[in-house]
């Protein structure tokens, strides 16, 4: 009963309700999109994009323009660039992402130190400010999750084909670029929105953990997708309750719960296989 | 009119020409084997036929109503696929994707075709198993099942027996031959020159250019064929 009282208390704050709505929806989107990233071995792209987002937000804060309106197009652009780099360039996938993400971080820090110094604003960009979600953020995240869910329902079979075997899909006449572009745009938007709540340093975990946990125990693509979505949403909720209860930073609590869930799923898979291997 | 016409085509990667001087046709019902050493341009040519890359010069054209949506393709597996969490049923069914176009979900007809193809290849009993738990031979059968779901006209296979043991290899060859006898046009890349001349009706031998194109019977008599067959025999003996 104590737990329910506490959840009721949490929900009596408007900022908490907004944090929950935005957080649950972004977790759902991140978990769904993360399945594609993890299976395509693009896992680091979430990190890369959030670091690009960090640089943009830092600069936007200094020159005082609305961070979202600049961050969105630039991070979407970066998503396309990174996915392209992954395909056909001399600098291969993970190194390309590492280059882009560390350079963005460095540029962001230089801009900040030349101007305002390490202020609360920067701290918020790095670690998130989940209780600063506005009504606009809420509507935005609702629109985003409608788009992501809609894509997964209407184009589920295309997403499977593009994730499983892009060349086969292309060779048999599917417009692979279209679906990859949709994934890139929605991933970028999810990272930008989620970054403001989880922070640039932690947002990538929302895309990675649920999918990797689900892959421990699920054998089918459909169950991986559904399990990842459920894990993402449940872990966010539990993490928020923990953070409220023990007065911990919310973003980090959510990631810690995700880690616990991952270890639990590893344990389940270990026992299922008769304790032979993980 | 031939199904696939390749006229004086060349293909390049990163500006470097990999294979040139390609002049051949594939007719309906043909069983064409593309042979040649590693790096001789076999997979590049297949990517060209599939439209994944465009010819640097010359042309590749489809005739006789052949469209990319009526081609089935069995690619070489990537490491990411070997570990992919998908059931056999999901993989085979995904071959129906291009038939379905933009309509959401798969129809009952799609599922029926997928099931029929799984039965034809003897994999219906493992339909609910995960792809990553299967043996190499089973995985190839599943990918062949997917290719069959997509193929109403032609089947393109890139080294379908790579990494398989001899017993599974000959079973897979027999299956492919049966498909050919059923009227499906087969284009296959193979390292196994002996199986190629045994099963295929036509041979295309590449060595970064077209060394031979003609019937399997004629191929045995050519210098290239004799040399390659002998080389293949000594390889097999090792």
Interface residues (C-beta under 8 A of the other chain):
Chain A: X39 X40 X41 X153 X154 X155 X156 X157 X158 X160 X161 X164 X165 X167 X168 X169 X170 X171 X172 X173 X174 X215 X218 X219 X220 X221 X222 X224
Chain B: X47 X50 X51 X52 X67 X68 X69 X71 X72 X73 X75 X80 X81 X84 X85 X86 X87 X90 X91 X94 X95 X97 X98 X100 X104 X105 X106 X129 X130 X133 X146 X150 X156
